[in-house]
Amino acid sequence: MIRQLLLTLLLTLSTTATAAETLTVYSGRNEKLVGPLLKKFTEKTGIEVKVRYGETPQLAATLLEEGDKTPADVFFAQDAGALGALSNAGRLQALPKETLDKVDARFRSPTGLWVGTSGRARVVAYNTKKVKASDLPKSILEFTDAKWKGRLGWAPTNASFQAFVTALRLLKGEEAASKWLKGIQANGVRVYKNNAAIIEALGRGEIDAGFVNHYYLYAAKKSNAALPVDNYFVAAGDPGALVNVAGVAILQGAKKADAARKFAAFLLEPQAQEYFSQETYEYPLVAGVKTAASLPALSKVGSPDLDLSKLDDLRGTVKLLQDTGVL
Amino acid sequence: MTRRPPVGLWVSGWVVAALAVLPAVYLVVRAAEADASTWGLLLRDRTWGLLWRTLGLAAAVTVLAAAVSLPLAWLTTRSDLPGRRVWTVLLCVPLAVPTFVSGYVLLAAFGTGGVLEEALTRWGLPVPPVYGFPGALLALTVSTYPYFFLALRAGLLSQDPAWLEGARSLGLSPARAFWKVTAPLLRPAFVSGALLVGLYVLSDFGAVALLQYDAFSRAIYVQYEGAYDRAYAALLGLALVAVTVVVLVFEVWLRGRAGYHRSSKGAARAVSPVVLGRWRVPALLLCGAVVLAGVVLPVGVLLYWGARGLAEEGGSLLEPALGSVLASVLGAVTSVVGALPLAFLAVRYPSRLTLVMERASYAGYALPPIVLALSLVFLGVQVVPFFYGTLVMLVLAYVVRFLPQAVGTVRASLLQLNPHLGEAAASLGQAPSSVFRRVTLPLLRPGLLAGAALVFLTAMKELPATLLLAPIGFETLATRVWSATAEGRFAEAALPALVLMAVSTLGVGLLVSQEEDAPRG
């Protein structure tokens, strides 16, 4: 036992000082989701990948603390807001144009500092035993109606939720956003820690509808196929139909900038894009790659016309959430 | 009375204390960046509301945990309760259950559509409310009472039986003798337990977030997670440090200046156990109820998750299990070693300075772990880059975070040790180091082991610092559980969580078996 412990210790110490072609990635994306894909990158390019997995916001905060002394070359983040916070702090370097150009301008940084790798749509998940899809409103704004009293759930600390509120502010104005937040609270909305907890509560019948990202449903159904929960997409162009992205960026001062560029390019190759669509049920962002069969096409989802890089105005959103008593 | 402490002790005490206040230093650096509007946010009414809610929860959990732990500690050390060792180990296990698992347990049991909720409703019984204050109180009490339990046990084990026997021989009934003699002598253990529980509640995030109780630590997380507003988060963190200071000052006042050690050498023998008689069944029921809530229910929920897809868990759990044990054992040993000079200085060389030094060890304890982790990221990169990204940083994080758990228990045992014992050995020509090794250390064993057990168990489930500071690729069971639950894959979380609990049980079992053999003289 002790020998094994010492061996582990030695191994951990030695891996901190390994060979030349090792790329260091900070991944705010879950290991269960992207681990296999990163292995494929190593198989394909021969570049070893060391990954620090964590929560996207906490890794972003870590990168801000580490500054130019960061050991990381690449940040693989779960939402555009975190990438925006790092670009505002001057921590990111430009990606090659040919990588950027693979993705629709809506889903990348206008200054070329990050690029979206997959799309994540906001949806209303609902309990199929208690609600019919035809009873659900066309716009997210109508959930302030009193008939939803005691039936709703949200996760206001969640980054995707805050990105949606930012979109709401930008599209409909501060006044409307504030009114919506207060209206939903007046309906006695239940507060959950994250999207997974909302899906779980929907399954138990604790609430009838909740504001989440579209793919949590599929992960939950893998554990329990009989879960009485389904996704509902509000009308195209509505703030509730926002499509946010997971994305990748190269850090300022990356020691392996070349390998990092290869990594970013790899995530936009058909193989990787298909992986996202088939394994994580996200939307591929490169033209020509098929969306998972159970999902409506990205064009039908109709994300509102909005520059995602503007979603980095998180201070304003958090302030609004605090002023309205949501946080 | 006050003598000058040896230089080595003095210096090592300051080094440990300096390490412990690192997170607070970081917070000052970051808070200095705050502008007027950020200060405005801090000073609005909501902050005070949060503060009251958080303090109320901390106080309630502390009282409830103490009420549960005292009978349990007494039963497992002083009575003829059947299976005392097994109960002792089982009663410690809840410390290793991550608080978000305890939260889920409550939800899965009593939440709408939960297993027990359905049964209770069918029988027409009221369902206890899980969200908000009651749920948070229950979940946090179940996961923190072992801090009290272990501290009180160590206190009871190192108490000289002669005191109690003296009281009995003077005609006091067993119950009166307990309240007149045993309980007052446990005051240091009580106080150390209360600090550990109360301040832990201030730092907890997992349970309050899941059970929807709005507390201070949640507000701090929101700033990092949502707004990347490090200045505001630092201000909130400093507010929490200020609360800690107030609590610590209050504790010094509460603690008094009484001596707790006996004046002559006691007999080196065990106290004869109290025969429970007809109290045996209620005693067993109490132990059973606590183990049911803290161990059986979580294991049940985990098995239920696991049954839905145990086959899905890919990869061996050996490596993360070794990683957990390695980091937690290193953290536990280092914390106890670090706690020794602080406890010695505070107990043997009491002065305002040594008191401040000992209190400083609590500086980082009440902070949400993410704050501590980020402070060590900052200091690691800026000050000791050669350690950054190595196991050294992770162990350091565990020490800074869990030091008070070791200091509290070591201090409580040291208070019961007569300094004249060491002086007698010294007068017989023993060198100070030899006195320490051959006399003091063996007598301190219950306290050292209890401290190590606390740190080991808490480190096993630690998450934010482990994710951010461990060498890249270094996995622990807790990070495995996290990576599965974060995406809602509860089935895959079950197996590593069960292994985490099993390994922790083994570890505590090993320590408790040591403790039972310890001299009690």
Interface residues (C-beta under 8 A of the other chain):
Chain A: Q4 L5 T8 L9 T12 L13 T15 T16 T24 N30 E31 K32 L33 K50 V51 R52 Y53 G54 E55 P57 Q58 L59 A60 A61 T62 L64 E65 E66 G67 K69 T70 P71 A82 A85 T157 A159 Q162 R190 V191 Y192 K193 N194 N195 A196 A197 I199 E200 A201 G203 R204 G205 E206 Y216 A219 A220 K222 S223 N224 L314 R315 T317 V318 L321 Q322 G325 L327
Chain B: L41 R46 L107 G111 T112 G113 G114 Y131 A209 L210 Q212 R218 A219 Y221 V222 Q223 Y224 E225 G226 A227 Y228 D229 R230 W305 R308 G309 E312 E319 L322 G323 V325 L326 V329 I370 A373 L374 V377 F378 V381 Q382 P385 Y388 G389 T390 L391 P464 L467 L468 P471 I472 G473 F474 T479 S483 A484 T485 A486 E487 G488 R489 F490 A491 E492
